């Protein structure tokens, strides 16, 4: 049985170009089947399946390890929220993220992408190219300090830092089972042993 969520009559969308605002309104008013999520990627609304169950263990491990090192007043979560990047006409729902608590003080379903201090994306066969391409570039240009890409297909984790107009200036990759240094503002090690599927 599918249950439709109640939507308000007025749709609150982030500022941006008229086209981006139209995409936001369309996204909020469209029916998304159970088990799928919708994001604005590359000027299009893209519907993709939610993560597989065992991805939850990886997300939980990331949250529990990084939470003690998160910047003060930032929440480290994996709850489904859309972060808007109006200047780049994108709205993403990262798998794991750290964002300033103030970003959640809104009635809008679109949260401010500039409030992010970390994003983590776990790749799937349907999202891998977007995670490594569009999302990585947008997060870097938007100034998100740390981006963590957990490549579930290659069983490796890459951390990116040093955001700039050209994306990220630094990166380091390790295979699952090893430790990976997460740079400032976290400045800690991430043990990827729990990322290995039993």
Z-matrix of the N, CA and C atoms (Angstrom, degrees):
N
C 1 1.451
C 2 1.519 1 109.13
N 3 1.291 2 116.88 1 132.95
C 4 1.454 3 122.31 2 179.01
C 5 1.516 4 109.45 3 -100.30
N 6 1.320 5 116.00 4 130.59
C 7 1.458 6 121.05 5 178.42
C 8 1.518 7 107.61 6 -111.59
N 9 1.296 8 116.78 7 124.43
C 10 1.461 9 120.88 8 177.92
C 11 1.519 10 108.79 9 -85.45
N 12 1.307 11 116.18 10 135.41
C 13 1.458 12 119.15 11 177.44
C 14 1.520 13 109.08 12 -78.70
N 15 1.324 14 114.93 13 147.90
C 16 1.459 15 120.07 14 179.13
C 17 1.520 16 108.86 15 -73.21
N 18 1.311 17 115.91 16 133.69
C 19 1.460 18 120.53 17 179.53
C 20 1.531 19 108.55 18 -116.76
N 21 1.324 20 114.78 19 143.34
C 22 1.457 21 118.30 20 177.46
C 23 1.522 22 109.10 21 -71.73
N 24 1.324 23 116.09 22 161.00
C 25 1.455 24 119.71 23 -177.84
C 26 1.524 25 111.85 24 -73.96
N 27 1.322 26 117.42 25 -34.62
C 28 1.459 27 118.93 26 176.81
C 29 1.531 28 107.78 27 -98.21
N 30 1.303 29 115.58 28 133.14
C 31 1.459 30 120.85 29 -176.97
C 32 1.518 31 108.52 30 -102.21
N 33 1.323 32 115.66 31 121.51
C 34 1.456 33 121.35 32 179.97
C 35 1.524 34 109.07 33 -90.57
N 36 1.317 35 116.47 34 114.25
C 37 1.461 36 120.50 35 -179.12
C 38 1.527 37 109.53 36 -119.67
N 39 1.327 38 116.65 37 154.13
C 40 1.465 39 119.23 38 179.58
C 41 1.524 40 111.38 39 -69.27
N 42 1.317 41 114.74 40 157.99
C 43 1.461 42 119.40 41 175.81
C 44 1.509 43 109.63 42 -68.73
N 45 1.286 44 116.01 43 156.65
C 46 1.458 45 122.36 44 -179.11
C 47 1.511 46 108.08 45 159.87
N 48 1.315 47 115.77 46 -167.76
C 49 1.458 48 119.54 47 179.26
C 50 1.526 49 109.98 48 -64.44
N 51 1.319 50 115.90 49 161.67
C 52 1.469 51 120.54 50 178.62
C 53 1.520 52 109.76 51 -59.26
N 54 1.324 53 117.00 52 -38.90
C 55 1.469 54 120.77 53 179.50
C 56 1.527 55 110.91 54 -63.28
N 57 1.329 56 117.15 55 -43.82
C 58 1.469 57 119.86 56 179.73
C 59 1.524 58 110.18 57 -64.35
N 60 1.324 59 117.04 58 -42.05
C 61 1.464 60 119.93 59 178.67
C 62 1.526 61 111.23 60 -62.68
N 63 1.328 62 117.53 61 -38.16
C 64 1.465 63 120.83 62 176.71
C 65 1.528 64 110.82 63 -64.64
N 66 1.334 65 117.06 64 -41.50
C 67 1.463 66 120.52 65 177.81
C 68 1.530 67 110.61 66 -62.16
N 69 1.331 68 116.66 67 -41.71
C 70 1.468 69 120.50 68 178.75
C 71 1.522 70 110.99 69 -63.02
N 72 1.326 71 116.81 70 -44.37
C 73 1.466 72 120.09 71 179.00
C 74 1.526 73 111.07 72 -63.44
N 75 1.316 74 116.62 73 -41.74
C 76 1.467 75 120.49 74 178.91
C 77 1.518 76 110.42 75 -63.82
N 78 1.327 77 116.82 76 -44.71
C 79 1.461 78 120.55 77 -179.88
C 80 1.518 79 111.25 78 -58.70
N 81 1.323 80 116.66 79 -43.64
C 82 1.455 81 120.53 80 -177.81
C 83 1.527 82 113.07 81 -71.11
N 84 1.316 83 117.15 82 -24.88
C 85 1.461 84 119.16 83 -176.96
C 86 1.528 85 113.23 84 -97.86
N 87 1.332 86 117.95 85 -7.12
C 88 1.461 87 119.46 86 -176.14
C 89 1.525 88 112.17 87 -86.54
N 90 1.305 89 115.49 88 157.10
C 91 1.458 90 121.86 89 176.41
C 92 1.523 91 108.24 90 -85.91
N 93 1.324 92 116.14 91 124.70
C 94 1.459 93 121.79 92 176.23
C 95 1.525 94 106.89 93 -113.39
N 96 1.329 95 118.20 94 120.60
C 97 1.472 96 120.63 95 -176.70
C 98 1.522 97 112.33 96 -60.27
N 99 1.314 98 116.14 97 153.31
C 100 1.466 99 121.10 98 175.51
C 101 1.522 100 109.05 99 -54.76
N 102 1.329 101 115.77 100 138.17
C 103 1.451 102 120.68 101 178.36
C 104 1.517 103 114.27 102 88.74
N 105 1.338 104 117.00 103 3.75
C 106 1.465 105 121.58 104 -179.85
C 107 1.524 106 110.13 105 -127.79
N 108 1.309 107 115.86 106 159.83
C 109 1.457 108 121.53 107 175.53
C 110 1.521 109 108.45 108 -133.41
N 111 1.319 110 115.31 109 156.13
C 112 1.463 111 120.95 110 -179.35
C 113 1.523 112 109.34 111 -119.16
N 114 1.332 113 115.17 112 137.42
C 115 1.461 114 122.14 113 177.81
C 116 1.527 115 107.87 114 -135.94
N 117 1.330 116 116.00 115 162.53
C 118 1.461 117 120.53 116 174.50
C 119 1.523 118 106.58 117 -103.69
N 120 1.320 119 115.13 118 113.24
C 121 1.465 120 122.04 119 -175.06
C 122 1.520 121 108.26 120 -131.52
N 123 1.324 122 116.15 121 123.67
C 124 1.459 123 120.35 122 175.53
C 125 1.515 124 114.73 123 57.44
N 126 1.336 125 117.16 124 35.69
C 127 1.460 126 120.70 125 178.21
C 128 1.513 127 114.20 126 80.13
N 129 1.331 128 117.04 127 11.43
C 130 1.464 129 121.85 128 179.62
C 131 1.517 130 110.18 129 -132.04
N 132 1.322 131 116.04 130 155.01
C 133 1.454 132 120.63 131 171.21
C 134 1.523 133 106.61 132 -88.57
N 135 1.319 134 115.76 133 122.32
C 136 1.462 135 121.74 134 -176.92
C 137 1.526 136 108.19 135 -115.50
N 138 1.323 137 115.58 136 126.91
C 139 1.457 138 121.84 137 177.99
C 140 1.525 139 107.60 138 -106.36
N 141 1.343 140 116.16 139 125.92
C 142 1.459 141 120.71 140 -179.82
C 143 1.524 142 109.54 141 -136.42
N 144 1.334 143 116.93 142 157.12
C 145 1.467 144 119.35 143 -178.47
C 146 1.519 145 111.76 144 -69.46
N 147 1.349 146 115.58 145 149.81
C 148 1.458 147 120.10 146 173.10
C 149 1.516 148 109.17 147 -63.60
N 150 1.303 149 116.61 148 164.94
C 151 1.458 150 122.38 149 -177.87
C 152 1.524 151 111.86 150 -63.87
N 153 1.327 152 115.08 151 154.79
C 154 1.463 153 121.50 152 174.49
C 155 1.521 154 108.53 153 -69.69
N 156 1.312 155 115.85 154 156.25
C 157 1.458 156 121.35 155 -175.26
C 158 1.514 157 114.84 156 -54.19
N 159 1.328 158 117.92 157 -44.18
C 160 1.463 159 119.39 158 -176.42
C 161 1.520 160 113.29 159 -69.62
N 162 1.338 161 117.78 160 -14.89
C 163 1.458 162 120.00 161 174.05
C 164 1.531 163 110.23 162 -63.12
N 165 1.330 164 116.37 163 -26.95
C 166 1.464 165 120.53 164 178.83
C 167 1.511 166 112.51 165 -59.77
N 168 1.334 167 117.67 166 -35.18
C 169 1.468 168 120.80 167 177.34
C 170 1.524 169 111.29 168 -63.93
N 171 1.338 170 116.05 169 -39.53
C 172 1.468 171 120.39 170 179.36
C 173 1.525 172 109.58 171 -67.69
N 174 1.327 173 116.97 172 -44.99
C 175 1.468 174 120.62 173 179.17
C 176 1.531 175 110.93 174 -61.35
N 177 1.324 176 116.33 175 -42.13
C 178 1.471 177 120.96 176 179.40
C 179 1.520 178 110.48 177 -62.92
N 180 1.338 179 116.80 178 -41.87
C 181 1.466 180 121.05 179 179.22
C 182 1.528 181 111.09 180 -62.54
N 183 1.326 182 116.53 181 -44.47
C 184 1.472 183 120.45 182 178.89
C 185 1.526 184 109.82 183 -60.49
N 186 1.328 185 115.83 184 -48.54
C 187 1.473 186 119.61 185 -178.39
C 188 1.520 187 111.54 186 -60.98
N 189 1.322 188 117.59 187 -47.19
C 190 1.469 189 119.67 188 -175.52
C 191 1.531 190 111.60 189 -66.98
N 192 1.329 191 117.49 190 -33.79
C 193 1.465 192 119.67 191 -179.82
C 194 1.525 193 113.49 192 -77.76
N 195 1.333 194 117.08 193 -38.03
C 196 1.465 195 120.09 194 -174.80
C 197 1.526 196 114.05 195 -90.59
N 198 1.323 197 117.34 196 -22.00
C 199 1.461 198 120.35 197 -176.15
C 200 1.532 199 113.69 198 -54.50
N 201 1.348 200 119.54 199 -43.53
C 202 1.472 201 118.23 200 179.42
C 203 1.538 202 113.79 201 -63.09
N 204 1.322 203 117.20 202 -17.53
C 205 1.470 204 121.18 203 -176.69
C 206 1.531 205 112.89 204 -106.20
N 207 1.331 206 117.01 205 0.82
C 208 1.465 207 120.46 206 -178.84
C 209 1.523 208 110.24 207 -64.71
N 210 1.323 209 117.26 208 147.89
C 211 1.466 210 120.08 209 176.94
C 212 1.528 211 110.57 210 -55.73
N 213 1.316 212 114.69 211 146.43
C 214 1.469 213 121.02 212 178.64
C 215 1.524 214 109.48 213 -54.04
N 216 1.302 215 117.64 214 137.85
C 217 1.465 216 127.39 215 -178.82
C 218 1.533 217 113.35 216 69.86
N 219 1.322 218 118.46 217 12.80
C 220 1.468 219 120.78 218 174.52
C 221 1.518 220 109.48 219 -103.49
N 222 1.327 221 115.95 220 139.60
C 223 1.458 222 122.03 221 177.34
C 224 1.521 223 109.00 222 -100.11
N 225 1.321 224 116.84 223 134.32
C 226 1.457 225 122.26 224 175.18
C 227 1.526 226 107.15 225 -104.06
N 228 1.333 227 116.87 226 116.18
C 229 1.463 228 121.58 227 -170.53
C 230 1.520 229 111.38 228 -139.17
N 231 1.327 230 114.31 229 169.10
C 232 1.460 231 121.11 230 168.77
C 233 1.532 232 110.06 231 -133.68
N 234 1.324 233 116.35 232 14.92
C 235 1.464 234 121.00 233 177.40
C 236 1.525 235 109.11 234 -68.48
N 237 1.327 236 117.46 235 147.43
C 238 1.472 237 119.50 236 -176.50
C 239 1.531 238 113.36 237 -74.06
N 240 1.323 239 115.33 238 109.01
C 241 1.458 240 122.24 239 173.95
C 242 1.517 241 108.76 240 -135.11
N 243 1.316 242 116.29 241 151.02
C 244 1.459 243 121.85 242 176.37
C 245 1.523 244 109.48 243 -98.78
N 246 1.317 245 116.25 244 125.70
C 247 1.465 246 121.75 245 175.35
C 248 1.521 247 107.44 246 -104.78
N 249 1.333 248 115.69 247 126.42
C 250 1.463 249 121.66 248 -174.92
C 251 1.523 250 111.29 249 -95.89
N 252 1.326 251 113.74 250 141.75
C 253 1.462 252 123.43 251 174.86
C 254 1.532 253 106.28 252 -127.70
N 255 1.356 254 116.94 253 74.76
C 256 1.472 255 120.57 254 -171.90
C 257 1.519 256 114.26 255 -56.89
N 258 1.331 257 117.78 256 -38.15
C 259 1.461 258 120.25 257 -179.17
C 260 1.516 259 112.63 258 -63.40
N 261 1.326 260 116.66 259 -22.24
C 262 1.466 261 121.08 260 179.13
C 263 1.536 262 111.47 261 -111.37
N 264 1.341 263 115.30 262 5.85
C 265 1.462 264 122.70 263 178.02
C 266 1.527 265 112.15 264 53.48
N 267 1.338 266 114.78 265 50.21
C 268 1.455 267 121.27 266 179.91
C 269 1.528 268 109.26 267 -133.34
N 270 1.326 269 115.52 268 153.87
C 271 1.466 270 123.03 269 171.39
C 272 1.517 271 106.89 270 -147.48
N 273 1.330 272 115.87 271 114.02
C 274 1.462 273 121.69 272 -174.58
C 275 1.517 274 111.12 273 -116.22
N 276 1.316 275 115.00 274 152.61
C 277 1.454 276 122.81 275 172.30
C 278 1.513 277 108.78 276 -114.79
N 279 1.351 278 118.75 277 84.38
C 280 1.468 279 120.28 278 -176.73
C 281 1.531 280 111.47 279 -62.09
N 282 1.332 281 115.04 280 152.04
C 283 1.468 282 120.11 281 179.96
C 284 1.525 283 111.85 282 -67.49
N 285 1.319 284 116.34 283 -40.21
C 286 1.470 285 123.18 284 177.42
C 287 1.526 286 106.31 285 -137.29
N 288 1.319 287 116.94 286 144.08
C 289 1.464 288 118.98 287 179.72
C 290 1.519 289 110.02 288 -157.77
N 291 1.322 290 114.94 289 156.65
C 292 1.463 291 122.77 290 168.31
C 293 1.521 292 105.88 291 -119.74
N 294 1.325 293 115.35 292 130.07
C 295 1.465 294 120.08 293 -178.09
C 296 1.522 295 109.46 294 -143.71
N 297 1.317 296 115.22 295 151.07
C 298 1.458 297 121.06 296 177.79
C 299 1.522 298 110.06 297 -58.98
N 300 1.317 299 115.77 298 138.56
C 301 1.469 300 121.22 299 -179.63
C 302 1.521 301 110.93 300 -56.18
N 303 1.324 302 117.64 301 -32.94
C 304 1.466 303 121.19 302 -178.50
C 305 1.528 304 112.70 303 -62.68
N 306 1.334 305 118.22 304 -22.66
C 307 1.465 306 121.09 305 179.94
C 308 1.523 307 112.06 306 -64.51
N 309 1.342 308 116.20 307 -22.55
C 310 1.456 309 120.95 308 -176.73
C 311 1.532 310 112.81 309 -91.98
N 312 1.322 311 116.96 310 0.51
C 313 1.466 312 121.33 311 179.01
C 314 1.524 313 110.06 312 -87.31
N 315 1.334 314 115.92 313 62.65
C 316 1.463 315 121.44 314 -178.01
C 317 1.519 316 109.77 315 -152.23
N 318 1.311 317 115.79 316 155.14
C 319 1.461 318 120.79 317 173.08
C 320 1.523 319 111.21 318 -88.10
N 321 1.322 320 117.23 319 -11.51
C 322 1.457 321 121.54 320 -178.19
C 323 1.527 322 110.78 321 -73.80
N 324 1.327 323 116.84 322 150.90
C 325 1.468 324 119.97 323 173.40
C 326 1.526 325 110.66 324 -84.61
N 327 1.333 326 116.61 325 -9.93
C 328 1.458 327 121.37 326 177.22
C 329 1.526 328 108.93 327 -95.85
N 330 1.324 329 116.66 328 119.08
C 331 1.452 330 121.17 329 179.38
C 332 1.528 331 109.50 330 -99.05
N 333 1.317 332 116.20 331 157.42
C 334 1.454 333 122.63 332 -175.77
C 335 1.526 334 111.14 333 -73.34
N 336 1.325 335 117.23 334 114.77
C 337 1.462 336 122.04 335 179.02
C 338 1.516 337 113.57 336 -60.64
N 339 1.344 338 117.37 337 -24.16
C 340 1.462 339 120.63 338 179.96
C 341 1.528 340 111.79 339 -72.48
N 342 1.334 341 117.71 340 -10.73
C 343 1.464 342 121.38 341 179.72
C 344 1.525 343 112.42 342 -83.29
N 345 1.323 344 117.71 343 -6.78
C 346 1.465 345 122.18 344 -176.43
C 347 1.526 346 112.39 345 -77.22
N 348 1.327 347 116.89 346 136.34
C 349 1.469 348 121.09 347 171.25
C 350 1.522 349 110.72 348 -109.43
N 351 1.344 350 117.03 349 -15.89
C 352 1.462 351 121.66 350 177.62
C 353 1.518 352 108.59 351 -156.11
N 354 1.332 353 115.79 352 141.19
C 355 1.459 354 121.73 353 168.30
C 356 1.516 355 107.73 354 -127.16
N 357 1.314 356 115.44 355 145.80
C 358 1.454 357 121.40 356 175.57
C 359 1.514 358 108.98 357 -131.45
N 360 1.315 359 116.25 358 125.97
C 361 1.459 360 121.67 359 177.99
C 362 1.519 361 108.59 360 -117.52
N 363 1.337 362 116.47 361 130.86
C 364 1.451 363 123.14 362 174.35
C 365 1.517 364 106.73 363 -102.93
N 366 1.320 365 116.71 364 119.19
C 367 1.455 366 119.82 365 -174.75
C 368 1.529 367 111.77 366 -73.61
N 369 1.316 368 115.15 367 152.89
C 370 1.461 369 122.77 368 170.17
C 371 1.522 370 105.82 369 -133.49
N 372 1.312 371 117.29 370 171.16
C 373 1.463 372 118.59 371 -179.88
C 374 1.523 373 111.42 372 -61.93
N 375 1.337 374 117.28 373 -29.93
C 376 1.468 375 119.86 374 -178.70
C 377 1.527 376 113.56 375 -85.69
N 378 1.342 377 118.52 376 -20.24
C 379 1.472 378 120.40 377 -175.98
C 380 1.531 379 114.06 378 -114.59
N 381 1.311 380 117.71 379 -5.81
C 382 1.469 381 121.45 380 -171.57
C 383 1.529 382 112.87 381 -54.77
N 384 1.322 383 118.02 382 -48.72
C 385 1.466 384 120.88 383 -177.98
C 386 1.523 385 112.03 384 -63.34
N 387 1.333 386 117.17 385 -39.68
C 388 1.464 387 121.06 386 178.97
C 389 1.528 388 110.38 387 -68.43
N 390 1.340 389 117.68 388 -41.58
C 391 1.464 390 121.19 389 179.56
C 392 1.531 391 111.14 390 -60.75
N 393 1.333 392 116.65 391 -44.85
C 394 1.470 393 121.47 392 -178.78
C 395 1.524 394 112.54 393 -78.76
N 396 1.310 395 117.78 394 -21.73
C 397 1.460 396 121.35 395 -176.55
C 398 1.513 397 113.09 396 -103.59
N 399 1.316 398 116.08 397 -90.36
C 400 1.458 399 122.69 398 -173.30
C 401 1.526 400 112.75 399 -56.83
N 402 1.324 401 117.15 400 -51.09
C 403 1.465 402 119.52 401 -174.94
C 404 1.525 403 112.07 402 -65.45
N 405 1.318 404 117.64 403 -45.25
C 406 1.462 405 120.83 404 -179.10
C 407 1.527 406 111.08 405 -58.82
N 408 1.325 407 117.02 406 -44.68
C 409 1.469 408 120.92 407 179.71
C 410 1.521 409 111.76 408 -64.71
N 411 1.337 410 116.89 409 -43.42
C 412 1.470 411 120.90 410 -177.97
C 413 1.524 412 110.47 411 -66.65
N 414 1.328 413 118.02 412 -44.95
C 415 1.465 414 120.28 413 178.64
C 416 1.526 415 110.90 414 -58.20
N 417 1.325 416 117.39 415 -42.40
C 418 1.466 417 120.65 416 179.00
C 419 1.512 418 112.01 417 -64.45
N 420 1.337 419 116.61 418 -47.88
C 421 1.476 420 120.18 419 -179.92
C 422 1.522 421 111.77 420 -64.51
N 423 1.338 422 116.86 421 -29.79
C 424 1.469 423 121.10 422 -179.50
C 425 1.526 424 112.18 423 -78.51
N 426 1.332 425 117.55 424 -9.40
C 427 1.464 426 120.43 425 177.08
C 428 1.521 427 114.73 426 87.53
N 429 1.342 428 118.61 427 17.76
C 430 1.465 429 120.33 428 176.64
C 431 1.533 430 107.01 429 -67.08
N 432 1.343 431 119.06 430 119.19
C 433 1.469 432 121.19 431 -171.34
C 434 1.525 433 115.42 432 -59.59
N 435 1.340 434 117.63 433 -38.03
C 436 1.466 435 120.73 434 -175.82
C 437 1.524 436 109.30 435 -134.45
N 438 1.327 437 115.66 436 131.87
C 439 1.459 438 121.69 437 174.62
C 440 1.525 439 108.07 438 -124.48
N 441 1.309 440 115.87 439 128.03
C 442 1.456 441 122.66 440 -178.70
C 443 1.525 442 108.03 441 -113.83
N 444 1.332 443 116.80 442 118.73
C 445 1.458 444 121.00 443 177.44
C 446 1.520 445 108.72 444 -110.53
N 447 1.324 446 115.46 445 114.09
C 448 1.460 447 121.67 446 179.60
C 449 1.525 448 106.11 447 -100.34
N 450 1.322 449 115.37 448 104.17
C 451 1.456 450 121.44 449 -176.85
C 452 1.526 451 108.64 450 -85.90
N 453 1.325 452 115.82 451 97.13
C 454 1.460 453 121.44 452 -175.35
C 455 1.524 454 111.79 453 -69.54
N 456 1.329 455 117.61 454 -23.70
C 457 1.449 456 120.19 455 179.34
C 458 1.538 457 111.50 456 -78.88
N 459 1.336 458 116.88 457 -40.33
C 460 1.474 459 120.48 458 179.87
C 461 1.523 460 112.69 459 -91.22
N 462 1.338 461 116.92 460 -5.23
C 463 1.462 462 122.76 461 -179.58
C 464 1.533 463 111.25 462 55.99
N 465 1.331 464 114.51 463 50.46
C 466 1.459 465 120.81 464 177.01
C 467 1.522 466 109.90 465 -145.71
N 468 1.312 467 115.39 466 156.37
C 469 1.457 468 122.23 467 -179.11
C 470 1.515 469 109.10 468 -122.29
N 471 1.325 470 116.12 469 135.22
C 472 1.460 471 121.68 470 177.94
C 473 1.522 472 108.69 471 -123.41
N 474 1.322 473 116.24 472 133.21
C 475 1.456 474 121.09 473 174.56
C 476 1.524 475 107.73 474 -109.64
N 477 1.331 476 116.13 475 137.03
C 478 1.464 477 123.11 476 178.82
C 479 1.518 478 108.81 477 -117.90
N 480 1.319 479 116.67 478 144.72
C 481 1.464 480 122.08 479 178.07
C 482 1.528 481 109.09 480 -148.63
N 483 1.319 482 115.52 481 173.57
C 484 1.465 483 120.66 482 -178.88
C 485 1.521 484 111.85 483 71.53
N 486 1.338 485 117.55 484 59.63
C 487 1.466 486 119.76 485 -178.62
C 488 1.523 487 112.03 486 -63.46
N 489 1.334 488 115.51 487 146.52
C 490 1.467 489 121.26 488 179.82
C 491 1.526 490 108.94 489 -155.15
N 492 1.304 491 116.12 490 177.70
C 493 1.468 492 121.25 491 177.94
C 494 1.527 493 111.96 492 -61.33
N 495 1.320 494 116.82 493 -21.82
C 496 1.464 495 121.40 494 -179.52
C 497 1.519 496 113.00 495 -98.43
N 498 1.326 497 118.23 496 9.72
C 499 1.467 498 121.43 497 -176.94
C 500 1.514 499 109.78 498 110.86
N 501 1.320 500 116.88 499 -130.50
C 502 1.471 501 121.53 500 179.33
C 503 1.519 502 110.32 501 -112.01
N 504 1.349 503 115.50 502 145.13
C 505 1.457 504 120.63 503 -178.04
C 506 1.516 505 113.83 504 -91.95
N 507 1.338 506 118.10 505 -19.03
C 508 1.455 507 120.24 506 -178.27
C 509 1.512 508 111.97 507 -136.50
N 510 1.331 509 116.07 508 152.73
C 511 1.461 510 120.37 509 176.83
C 512 1.521 511 109.93 510 -157.44
N 513 1.323 512 115.00 511 158.06
C 514 1.456 513 122.19 512 174.27
C 515 1.518 514 107.51 513 -147.43
N 516 1.339 515 116.23 514 139.74
C 517 1.463 516 122.34 515 -176.86
C 518 1.519 517 110.16 516 -124.52
N 519 1.328 518 116.00 517 142.22
C 520 1.458 519 120.89 518 174.09
C 521 1.523 520 109.56 519 -142.03
N 522 1.327 521 116.52 520 151.79
C 523 1.457 522 122.12 521 175.48
C 524 1.519 523 109.59 522 -73.56
N 525 1.338 524 116.77 523 151.96
C 526 1.454 525 120.77 524 175.69
C 527 1.527 526 108.97 525 -54.27
N 528 1.324 527 115.75 526 138.96
C 529 1.456 528 122.14 527 -179.43
C 530 1.513 529 112.81 528 106.84
N 531 1.337 530 116.91 529 -11.84
C 532 1.460 531 121.50 530 179.76
C 533 1.523 532 110.34 531 -108.22
N 534 1.330 533 114.78 532 169.71
C 535 1.465 534 120.27 533 175.48
C 536 1.518 535 109.26 534 -93.00
N 537 1.342 536 114.45 535 149.30
C 538 1.454 537 121.86 536 -179.45
C 539 1.521 538 107.87 537 -132.15
N 540 1.315 539 116.32 538 130.31
C 541 1.462 540 120.59 539 179.68
C 542 1.514 541 110.10 540 -77.50
N 543 1.335 542 116.87 541 123.49
C 544 1.459 543 122.42 542 176.63
C 545 1.531 544 107.37 543 -98.39
N 546 1.329 545 117.34 544 119.86
C 547 1.474 546 120.30 545 -174.33
C 548 1.525 547 113.61 546 -72.99
N 549 1.330 548 115.18 547 178.26
C 550 1.458 549 121.99 548 177.43
C 551 1.521 550 109.33 549 -57.68
N 552 1.305 551 118.33 550 145.05
C 553 1.457 552 127.47 551 13.34
C 554 1.534 553 114.81 552 -85.93
N 555 1.342 554 119.62 553 6.28
C 556 1.466 555 121.78 554 -179.98
C 557 1.524 556 111.23 555 -89.43
N 558 1.328 557 117.55 556 -48.68
C 559 1.459 558 122.93 557 173.81
C 560 1.534 559 111.79 558 53.91
N 561 1.331 560 115.75 559 60.37
C 562 1.460 561 121.12 560 -178.33
C 563 1.529 562 109.18 561 -152.83
N 564 1.321 563 115.78 562 173.55
C 565 1.460 564 121.08 563 175.80
C 566 1.521 565 109.89 564 -99.07
N 567 1.330 566 115.71 565 143.64
C 568 1.459 567 122.62 566 174.94
C 569 1.523 568 107.56 567 -113.61
N 570 1.330 569 116.66 568 118.79
C 571 1.458 570 122.08 569 178.01
C 572 1.530 571 107.70 570 -87.13
N 573 1.328 572 117.16 571 119.82
C 574 1.469 573 121.01 572 -176.13
C 575 1.527 574 112.73 573 -96.37
N 576 1.321 575 117.52 574 14.07
C 577 1.468 576 120.46 575 179.45
C 578 1.518 577 111.27 576 -59.05
N 579 1.327 578 117.92 577 -40.45
C 580 1.462 579 121.44 578 -179.00
C 581 1.529 580 113.24 579 -69.15
N 582 1.336 581 117.66 580 -9.47
C 583 1.452 582 121.31 581 -179.62
C 584 1.540 583 111.77 582 -77.38
N 585 1.346 584 116.31 583 -17.46
C 586 1.462 585 121.14 584 -178.48
C 587 1.531 586 108.25 585 -75.55
N 588 1.316 587 114.44 586 126.48
C 589 1.476 588 118.63 587 -179.71
C 590 1.528 589 109.59 588 -76.48
N 591 1.350 590 117.11 589 128.83
C 592 1.481 591 119.66 590 -178.97
C 593 1.516 592 111.54 591 -64.72
